[in-house]
Amino acid sequence: MNDPVQDYLLGLAPHPGDEALHAFAQIELPAGLAERTLAAVSDERAREPRQANTGRFKFVVAGLAVAAATLLVVRGAPETGDVSSMTARGLDETTPAVALKMAAEHDGATERFRDGMAYDPGDRLFFRYDIERQGWVHLVHASSTGVSVLSQVEVQGGEADLRLDGEQVLWTLDEADASSVFALVTTNEPLDASVLQNTLTDPAATGQTVDPESLCASALAAGLRCDAVRVEVKR
Amino acid sequence: MVSDEELMVRVQQGDTAAYNALFARHNRSVYGYLLRRTRDAELASELFQETWLKVHKGRHTYRRDQRFRPWLFSIATNAARDSGRRSARRIDTIDADAELVVPKERHEERLTLEAAIDRLPETLRDAFLLGAVHGLDHREVAAQLDISPDNARARISRARAALRKMLT
């Protein structure tokens, strides 16, 4: 025997070094396998819900009293967005229109979200969508720190609470949300979060004040449908 | 160079480039392990894809205090094991302590190391591949194969003895 790797594997010689052993351990992949695998992973990424890296975005276990209360309140709430008004140059008319509705847990009670009201840090927001037909709904948060895609889920047409894996989504406000925007953006197919983030106007990058109109304008310009709401939080 | 463990933490945070870096580093090792374990190129390719999909889907199950390679190989091992169950492949029940009998014809020609590994009983081959070839320690091998560390050490030792018997 004079092959150090073989001798080592047979217990006849000391370890030949990581490099030599790795060279034996590794086998070249068949043509195309790496590409197919990475493509499958990429497809999986596109299919799955997206969640921002923040502890304030959470799911509420279905059946909790607060979620039930939210459902009751929000079902009767007026829309905060107008589905029919969403038009823009470049708009893909096949993309389903959407309206975002929100409820807020404030002072221990869950009630319809109020435009212009300054909420307290620690108050929680619940989200509901009204989409004209089947499509993908992306929940987006924009603030002075940037744009994040919080969730991505395929839904059927109609109105319902925004859920992931059967659990209602919520956002706990803090002072960093002093003036931030939540938006629902729809697509016909799942859209990678990074692509969507690059598509939307980023107030952190442009130095602009975040506002619902500019956020949705950037979505609409890309052929997407959008509805957005500004949220104020007491400092 | 950024460690595997650090890259995996980045993967957990949604960093696609970190995932691709881990894939580039380890794809040939994973494929080598699966091909030698299954001895079936088509099945190994299928399990390879399944393994890397599970690395992505199961990224949040990775604990920051664990070594990446054993975690990666445990996914590959489980994929191969589940595949074996699905296809009702032969379950090797050779006792690691039993005397290994090398068929006579194998003495008649000099085997390559690769062919000799291929002829190891499954229980010995799995432990040998993980421990000797891919560098997992006895406890890591034991955890993957649901055996004791002593048993893992014994299987690797017996695999080496069997290989010597076939190759010399």
Interface residues (C-beta under 8 A of the other chain):
Chain A: M1 D3 Q6 Y8 L9 L10 G11 L12 D18 L21 H22 F24 A25 Q26 I27 E28 L29 P30 L33 A34 R36 T37 L38 A40 V41 E44 R45 N53 A193 S194
Chain B: Q13 G14 T16 Y19 N20 F23 N27 R28 S29 Y31 G32 Y33 L35 R36 A41 S45 F48 Q49 W52 L53 H56 K57 L113 F128 A132 V133 H134 G135 S157 R160 A161 L163 R164 L167 T168
